[in-house]
């Protein structure tokens, strides 16, 4: 079974320095039918204007992957780590017992475009960690290049979850196949271009949840960049990855507000993670987000 999540249907946050699209519920965007998929909890497609960025904010109990598609993103964290992530770089941050960091665009002229993916860890309260590697475009052309795995095999980043994350760049008319191991599910995200997945046409921003499909066939209809995540079933986590989120899905009502229709929804899934608060902290910290 393949369920399509169209890019045009995603949640959106637009500020003068930020254009962010949310595949799953995040910050002020909430959809009870879009709370994640298996161990996936967040897929954000972010574009940050020159000199804009997110001020210091905290996370915990979440595996956070950052894939830069264009431009550069500067990262600083409470572990004393600082780096600039560029096209082809992948950063893995294990928030564990707690980590604070900032992310901003160091360029005064060029926007940065990146995907950020959050996964539930295999266990909570791990030691915070950070890792970053570069994967050249040539290494991803015409094949699914493993970039993240639970054991760091084949030169990939090691993650605290039974999940494999691949990337590929396919040309028009080119076909790639990937066989899912028994009991595993997949999510395919089109970062750019267009492909056909098992007969379904997907364009930039589209995603596809895959279950009970042993073989995936990806055909390029134009030059495309694609990410593929594969994992077994994972139960909902005890925590949601940010210190002010509710401890369990059931307790999310406690941080919610009642809508006019009478249904509950979180006003902010994470107060400390709201873009408005990040914006205020960015300005207070000396960053000058620009249009």
N, C-alpha and C positions, 0 to 999 in steps of 0.2 A: 504494500500500500504506500502511495506517495501523496502527501498533502502539501500543496503549494502555499507559500506565504509570499504574496506579492509585495514588492518593494513599495509600491504606491499605497499599500494599506498599513504600513508601519506607523508607529507613533513618531512624533516629531517635536524637537525642541529647537526653536530659532531665536537667537540673540544677535546683537549687532556683530559679534565676533565668532559665532558658532552656528553651524547647521548640523544637527544630529538626528539620525533616524534610528528608532528602537524596534528591533524585531520582536522583543518580548517586553513585558511591563518593566518600566524603569522610571525612577524619579517621579515626575508628575503625571506620566502616562501610565494608565492602568487599564488592562483588559483581562478579565478573569479567564478568558480562553487562551491567553497568550502569556503564560507564566513560566515558560521554559520548555525544554524538551530533554527528557532523561537527565543527564548531568549538566546540560547546558542551562544557564540561567540568564545570560545577557549576551546579545550580539548588537553592539552599537556601531553605526557607520558615521564617523565624525569627520567634519571639515572645520578646521580652526583657522581663522584669519591671521595674517602676519602680526606678530607681537601679542597675540591673544593666548589665553590658556586657562587652566584650572589651578586655582590656588591650593595650598596644602589641605589635604583631607585624608580621612582614615578609612581603612578596610580591615577586615579580619575574616578568617575561615573561608577563603575563596582563592581559587587559582585564576589569575588574571593574565590573559595573553594579549599582547599588542602587536599588530601587524601594520607596518607603515607602507602605504601604497604609493604615496607621492609626498615630496617635501621632507621635513625633519621635525622631530618631536623631542624636546629636552625633558629628561626625567631626573628628579632628585627625591631621595627618600630618607627616612629616619634611620636606616641602616648605614648611612654615610655614602650610599651609592649615588653616583651621578653619571649620566651618559646622554648622548644624542642618538636617537633611533632614526635611521634613514631607510629609504626604499630598500626592500629586501631583508631588513632586520626584523627579527622576532624577539620579543622580550617576554619572559615568563616571571611573574611575581607571585610567590606563595605568601599570602597575607598572614596565614596562621594565627598566632596569638595577638597579632595587631601590628600594623605598619601604617605610617603616614607618608604621603608623597605629594609631589606637585608635577604637573605636566603642562608644558607650554611650547609655543612655536617660537623658536629663537630667530627666525627670519623676519626681516622688516619688509620683505617684498613678496614672499612666496607663501601661499597657503599650505597647510599640511592636511593630508587625507589619510585616515587610518581606520582600521577595524579593531575594536576591543571586544574580547570574548571572555566571559566569566564562566568558570565551571566549578561545581561543588567538589570539594576535596573528598578523598576517601575517608578521612577522619578529621575532626576538629582539633584546634589548639596545637597545631604543628609549629615548628620553629620557622619564623619568617625567612624567606630565601629569595634570591634574585638571580636570574640567568639571562643571557642574551647571546644570540648567534646570527650570523648573516647567511642567507640562502640566495645565491645569485640566480637571476632569471634563467640563465643557461641550464642550471641544475633542475629547473622546474618545467622546462619545455618538453612537451610530448610524453610526460610521465607524471605520475602522482608521487611527489617528493614528500617523504615523511619528515615532518618538522617538529612534532611533539608526540611523545609516547610515555608510558608509565615507567619504562626502564632506560630511556635515553638511547635506544638502539639506533644503529645506522647513522650516528652523528646527530640525532635529534635532541631537542630539549627534553629533560625529564620532568614529568608532572606527577602530582600526588593524586592520581585518578586513573582508572582503567579506561583510558581514552587515547585514541590515535588521531592526530590532526595532520592532514596532507594538504599540499598546495600544488597546483598545476597551471601552466599556461598552454592553452590549446589553440591551434590554428584553424581557420575555416575548413570544414570537411574532415578534420582529424578526429579519430575516435579512440577513446581510452576506456578500458574496462577495469572494474574493481569488484572482487568477490568478497562479500561480507561473511565473516565467520558465523557459525550458528549461534543464534541468540543475541546477535548484535544489531543495533539500530544505527542510523546515519542521519546527518544533516549536511546538505550541500548548500553553500552560499556563493552566489555569483558576485564577485567584487567588481568586475568590469567585463564588458563585452556581452556575448550571448551564447548559450549552449542548448542542446536538447538532452534531457536526462530521461532515459527509458520512455521516450515518446512525448515528454512534456517540455515545452519551450520555456526557457528561463532567461531573463535579461538582468542587467546590472541592478543589484539591490534585491533581487528575488532570492528566496530560500526554499528548500524542500526538505520536509521530514520524511524519512524512509524507514519503514518497518516491514518485515516479512518479504523482503526483496533480496534474494541471495546474490544477484548479479546487477551491478550498476554499469550502465553504458553511457558515457559522456561524449557527445559529439559537438564540436565547435561549429557554430553558424557564422561567427565572426571571431576575430582574435579575442580570447577571453581569459580572465584570471579567476580561478575557482578555488575555494577552500572546501575540504571534505573532513567532517568529524565522524568518528565511529566509536561506539561504546555499547556495553550491555545495558539492561535496565538498571536504573539507579533510583532508589527511593528519595523522596523529598528530604532535604537536609534539615538538621536541627537548627541551623542558623542560616541567615540569608546573606552573609558576607559583608555587612557593614554594621558598625557598632550600635547604631540607633534603630536598626530594623528589628521587628518582632522576632522572638526566638523560634516560633513555629508558624506554619501557614495558618493554623487555626487562630492564633493570637494576632494575626494581621488586622482583625476587626478593631482591636484596641487602639491602633494608631490610625484608624479610618474615620471618615465622616459619612453621614448618611446623605445619600443623594436625594434630589426631589422625588424620585420614583420610589425611594424607600430602601434601595439596596445599598450594601456596604461596599466601600472601595477605599483604598488607602489614599489619603490626601498627599502624602509623600512616602514612598517606600523607604526612603532613607533621608532624613532631614539634612544630615551632613553631606549627602551626596547630591542635593538639588543643585541644578545648574545656576539658579539665582544666587544661592549661597556661595558657590564656587566663584561666581563672578564678583561678588562683593569682596571675598577674600583675595582674589587675584588683584583687584584694584588696591585694596588695603596693603597688599604685599609689594606693591610697586609695579606690577605688571600693568600694561596699558592696552587692554583689548581694543582693537580697531575694527571698523566695518570691513 
